[in-house]
Amino acid sequence: MVQDTLDAIEYAIGSKESKWGRLRASMGHPEPFKMTYLEIGNENWGPDYEKRYNMIYKKVKELYPQIKTIANEHVEKMVVLPSAWMNIFTIQQSSLQNM
């Protein structure tokens, strides 16, 4: 699961010399996509989600520190890395201001 996520990120933003970037280029998009955010999970919650979120979050931040992560569970319940909370708050706040 973690490696699948990293492969998807490499496909989107990796160099066209990388394994997954080469595949993207061969499909007609040699330049990386602009990728700012990554949602970890989709309509997930609970202890299993929190564990998986932390596993993915740590590896993504290690390899791609510029990517902002989004969780899909109420942050006040989560036992995750604190910086992830701020990403969610900032996105929600920004969305409300742009309405």
ABEGO torsion letter per residue (X at the ends): XAAAAAAAAAAAABBAABAAAAAAAAAGBABBBBBABBBBEBGBBEAAAAAAAAAAAAAAAAABAABBBBBABBAAABBBBAAAAAAAAAAAAAAAAAX
